[in-house]
Amino acid sequence: RLGLDPKLLTQILNMSSGMCWSSDSYNPVPGVMEGVPSGNNYQGGFWTTLMAKDLGLAQHTTTNTKTQIPLGSLARQIYRVMCACGYADKYFSSVFQFLPTPLLP
């Protein structure tokens, strides 16, 4: 939204403490990397439905252990809404495209 070139920003992140698996190996921004789901309309890999399921399992465990995970709960809600909005069979990093939608506050 600020007009930054995603490829340049990725290079900067990957040369600093911002480097992580998402930016270095499976960048969620279309056009930054070839051969990754974001470059193929988020097809293949770990689906959004699987992420929602795993976040549900994590939430179940934390409920049983009386552990609070407010960000985990929010993440689960986001992935459940994504599934309901047609992203169920997309790679989970399609959240990159979903989050700017007006469905979330």
Beta strands, then each sheet from edge to edge (+ up, - down):
end
